[in-house]
Amino acid sequence: MTKRELINICLEFPDVYEDYPFDLLTETPDAWTVMRHKVNKKGFAHIYSAGGQPIINLKCNPFEADMLRQAFESITAAYHMNKEHWNGVNPNGDVPLEMLRGLIKNSYELTKPKSKKSINFQ
């Protein structure tokens, strides 16, 4: 899987966009791509290359993050992120594609804007 394919999977979610905050808004092979929610601007996936391989950093709850690192060789603590809440995934490793899609969806859900609670003044 390529970096562009990872970006395209992320773009399948509603109200997201790709950002290049560290590389003057240009996509280069070494650029970090941050996939963000349009409403709250929070990043849910950070995609970069390491050793010629694409890596995607994804948010996860701490218990699950640790469990995934123990179960899959291609999932590690995320580089340059909070190691308790973020995992780095090599999509060309031992994680099945459907599971990778689920991990991306989970990160999207964990970072999406919170819905406002309606207030009833009766």
GUMIBA-650452 format. One record per residue (C-alpha): residue number from 1; residue in three letters; z, x, y. Coordinates in steps of 0.001 Angstrom, whole numbers. Layout:
// residues N
R_NUM_ala_Z_X_Y .
...
// end
This chain:
// residues 122
R_1_met_0_0_0 .
R_2_thr_-811_1255_3489 .
R_3_lys_1085_1012_6744 .
R_4_arg_-1490_-1489_8038 .
R_5_glu_-1004_-3683_4953 .
R_6_leu_2765_-3740_5598 .
R_7_ile_2138_-4704_9221 .
R_8_asn_-199_-7493_8110 .
R_9_ile_2437_-8893_5721 .
R_10_cys_4934_-8962_8596 .
R_11_leu_2410_-10689_10867 .
R_12_glu_2256_-13603_8406 .
R_13_phe_5633_-14801_9727 .
R_14_pro_5690_-17146_12739 .
R_15_asp_6315_-15868_16270 .
R_16_val_6231_-12126_15572 .
R_17_tyr_4345_-9222_17069 .
R_18_glu_3894_-5511_16484 .
R_19_asp_5294_-3040_18987 .
R_20_tyr_5005_733_19437 .
R_21_pro_8045_1488_21631 .
R_22_phe_8065_5221_20955 .
R_23_asp_4326_5894_21186 .
R_24_leu_3083_4299_24398 .
R_25_leu_1795_1152_22674 .
R_26_thr_-752_2963_20530 .
R_27_glu_-1122_2860_16789 .
R_28_thr_-1419_6351_15352 .
R_29_pro_-719_7512_11798 .
R_30_asp_2644_8962_12853 .
R_31_ala_3674_6133_15196 .
R_32_trp_6698_3972_14425 .
R_33_thr_5661_338_14360 .
R_34_val_8423_-2157_15113 .
R_35_met_7804_-5729_14021 .
R_36_arg_9658_-8037_16425 .
R_37_his_10474_-11691_16970 .
R_38_lys_8741_-13014_20104 .
R_39_val_11773_-15017_21280 .
R_40_asn_14671_-12558_21021 .
R_41_lys_12633_-9307_20768 .
R_42_lys_14759_-8160_17801 .
R_43_gly_13056_-5909_15312 .
R_44_phe_13080_-7011_11684 .
R_45_ala_10912_-4228_10226 .
R_46_his_10400_-625_11301 .
R_47_ile_7355_946_9666 .
R_48_tyr_6587_4659_9711 .
R_49_ser_5188_7434_7515 .
R_50_ala_7218_10095_5717 .
R_51_gly_5638_12720_3514 .
R_52_gly_2333_10868_3656 .
R_53_gln_3900_7639_2383 .
R_54_pro_4528_4476_4403 .
R_55_ile_8189_3455_4640 .
R_56_ile_9502_116_5875 .
R_57_asn_13083_-231_7118 .
R_58_leu_14477_-3716_6501 .
R_59_lys_17767_-5381_7398 .
R_60_cys_19952_-6530_4520 .
R_61_asn_23510_-7688_3989 .
R_62_pro_25712_-4685_3083 .
R_63_phe_26534_-5689_-500 .
R_64_glu_22902_-6367_-1339 .
R_65_ala_21738_-3202_438 .
R_66_asp_23927_-1017_-1761 .
R_67_met_22997_-2906_-4929 .
R_68_leu_19281_-2477_-4198 .
R_69_arg_19685_1272_-3615 .
R_70_gln_21326_1615_-7015 .
R_71_ala_18690_-493_-8788 .
R_72_phe_15497_990_-7288 .
R_73_glu_14572_4620_-6799 .
R_74_ser_12221_3739_-3925 .
R_75_ile_14963_2015_-1879 .
R_76_thr_17235_4281_130 .
R_77_ala_19490_4097_3161 .
R_78_ala_17188_3597_6140 .
R_79_tyr_16329_6615_8232 .
R_80_his_17547_6413_11830 .
R_81_met_19243_3022_11288 .
R_82_asn_22696_1689_10431 .
R_83_lys_23003_2732_6780 .
R_84_glu_25280_-192_5939 .
R_85_his_22811_-2883_7032 .
R_86_trp_19343_-1322_6707 .
R_87_asn_17344_-42_3734 .
R_88_gly_14195_2043_3701 .
R_89_val_11619_954_1128 .
R_90_asn_8656_2938_-123 .
R_91_pro_6187_138_-954 .
R_92_asn_4329_2397_-3378 .
R_93_gly_7400_2932_-5544 .
R_94_asp_9163_850_-8161 .
R_95_val_9724_-2330_-6095 .
R_96_pro_7414_-5191_-7177 .
R_97_leu_5209_-6637_-4418 .
R_98_glu_6780_-10106_-4545 .
R_99_met_10244_-8574_-4243 .
R_100_leu_9081_-6501_-1258 .
R_101_arg_7783_-9690_373 .
R_102_gly_11191_-11276_-280 .
R_103_leu_12997_-8325_1304 .
R_104_ile_10763_-8579_4383 .
R_105_lys_11429_-12325_4596 .
R_106_asn_15178_-11729_4277 .
R_107_ser_15103_-9187_7117 .
R_108_tyr_13074_-11628_9223 .
R_109_glu_15630_-14381_8585 .
R_110_leu_18631_-12129_9336 .
R_111_thr_17229_-11142_12734 .
R_112_lys_15546_-14343_13896 .
R_113_pro_16861_-16186_16967 .
R_114_lys_19879_-18339_16339 .
R_115_ser_19272_-22029_16815 .
R_116_lys_21272_-23637_19586 .
R_117_lys_23823_-26152_18414 .
R_118_ser_23475_-29508_20042 .
R_119_ile_26492_-30662_21980 .
R_120_asn_27397_-34315_21697 .
R_121_phe_29633_-35596_24549 .
R_122_gln_30513_-39016_23189 .
// end
